[in-house]
Amino acid sequence: MFLQVSQLDVRYAGAPQPAVDGVSFGLAAGEIGVLIGPSGCGKTTLLRAVAGLERAQGGQIVLGGETVSSPGAHVPAERRRIGMVFQDYALFPHLDVAANVGFGIHRLPRAERESRVTEVLRLVGLDGLRARFPHELSGGQQQRVALARALAPQPRLLLLDEPFSNLDVDLRERLAHEVRGILKAANATALFVTHDQLEAFAIGDRIGVMHNGHLHQWDEAYALYHRPATRFVAEFIGHGVFAPAQILQHGAEVSVQTPLGPLQDMEECPLPTAYEAGLCDVLLRADDIVHDDNAPVKAQIVRKAFRGSEFLYTLRLASGETLMTHVPSHHNHAVGEWIGIRAEVDHVVTFERGGTASSPPAPGVPMARADHAA
Ligand SMILES: Nc1ncnc2c1ncn2[C@@H]1O[C@H](COP(=O)(O)OP(=O)(O)OP(=O)(O)O)[C@@H](O)[C@H]1O
């Protein structure tokens, strides 16, 4: 791995808990990693420790084969050859775009510097704006200048701390895709921090979910969504709820009883022996719940959020359970209305009832194999 973080601990003086607690992950050269998690979970501290701006108390950071942090050694930030982009752009207001971008490479001979500035400005699509001053640029353009400035010295690693959080939502998603393209074109290895899942999914090859200083999962977006490693990841990624359920086996047949009735056509499901009496909590995501006028189960709409092509409805069953569902936005129902719903769950993800944030799910068994086994 080009960047290897192993068992890293970072503790602020006087704090009762470490801000980063036993974190390990690796990033291959040219890969983009993203750290997400709720406020205070330790993402910025982890990024700052990789940069060399915070000293780690335990564990190791190896970058390009060089140990930059270990119990006996701390390579200072300026000697790590790491570039950083912050949310506030931090451009110099009195310098034009070209001078801002050339700032970190002023030691290069003039011609070489000029050609590198031109090269990175072209890469970020701002070659025509090199004589403008920061106040003459939009927020998105300023952030691309900041990115060009960070790329100019050819850092070994680029760290980006919430780089889009000052931009409006539409621009954020567009810029996230653009920045991914720019980093890939530059063959840069990068680590991002964000609290926005859509941004993380748009940018990251690998995404790490943090909670209370721990890295719960470091994985591809698809795996985070469909194979969450812990109850916290299951709850944090996507819109979902946990519903009480019971896994039952009758001969070769495994069924999962939920407040929505039994789940059907499952590809994968844990066996009832995973829990006492098969009693567990099942993850039901908004896209597992399908609105169907003919379904026997009805739920009342308690809240609705318009999301362009679809609504996110929060629903309540007559039994009191809360659920969420995505419904195409031409199905415009009123709050208070009762609508038919059914569950369509391929991979059944279950947890110990009332388990903790770090509880793992019970392993799923392919249903065909369960048939054979019985
Ligand atoms: N300089 C500091 N001194 C003491 N404690 C700190 C310091 N910086 C952060 N902390 C604490 O360390 C923990 C992790 O903070 P950190 O800023 O890394 O979280 P974060 O996930 O980046 O949060 P946010 O999304 O709000 O920026 C928090 O409990 C925070 O209060």
The ligand as a Gaussian input file, in Angstrom:
#p B3LYP/6-31G(d) Opt

LIG

0 1
 N       -7.292000      20.699000      19.291000
 C       -8.087000      19.893000      20.011000
 N       -7.945000      19.763000      21.348000
 C       -8.717000      18.938000      22.071000
 N       -9.689000      18.174000      21.543000
 C       -9.895000      18.243000      20.214000
 C       -9.116000      19.112000      19.380000
 N       -9.540000      18.965000      18.094000
 C      -10.542000      18.063000      18.145000
 N      -10.759000      17.633000      19.410000
 C      -11.734000      16.613000      19.833000
 O      -11.403000      15.382000      19.198000
 C      -12.567000      14.708000      18.735000
 C      -12.490000      14.497000      17.226000
 O      -12.545000      15.758000      16.580000
 P      -12.377000      15.926000      15.009000
 O      -12.313000      17.389000      14.701000
 O      -11.261000      15.090000      14.546000
 O      -13.751000      15.321000      14.487000
 P      -14.447000      15.427000      13.063000
 O      -14.988000      14.086000      12.803000
 O      -13.511000      15.989000      12.063000
 O      -15.637000      16.432000      13.347000
 P      -16.318000      17.548000      12.387000
 O      -17.051000      16.798000      11.314000
 O      -17.259000      18.243000      13.336000
 O      -15.226000      18.413000      11.885000
 C      -13.744000      15.557000      19.172000
 O      -14.232000      15.045000      20.387000
 C      -13.138000      16.937000      19.361000
 O      -13.856000      17.667000      20.335000

